[in-house]
């Protein structure tokens, strides 16, 4: 079924989030990259972009489909993983090391409302 780290939070849209100091680092889950297949393109927002929780902040494209990326929390993009523009397949190799963006959240409490590992696993199982 893939690996879903305990220390992360998850969204129903298959993004993961983790705290890094005051920031929230965001990527896509094992389930998302597995369902999409070989990734060929990642569209990253510019640093400084303000994103809203649950709203699209970019696009990820595979040989099978194009999917929007959704922000788990609202805030300002403080970093982007530029290495993914040259090698989007890094997400397939290790979806938890190949983070996509980092956000300085408007409301750090939004992080607590994200799904824990067990809740996310139930969501993935229900979709099968």
Beta strands, then each sheet from edge to edge (+ up, - down):
strand 1: 9-10
strand 2: 15-20
strand 3: 23-28
strand 4: 39-43
strand 5: 50-51
strand 6: 56-62
strand 7: 66-70
strand 8: 75-80
strand 9: 101-105
sheet 1: 1+ 2- 3+ 9- 8+ 5-
sheet 2: 4+ 6- 7+
end
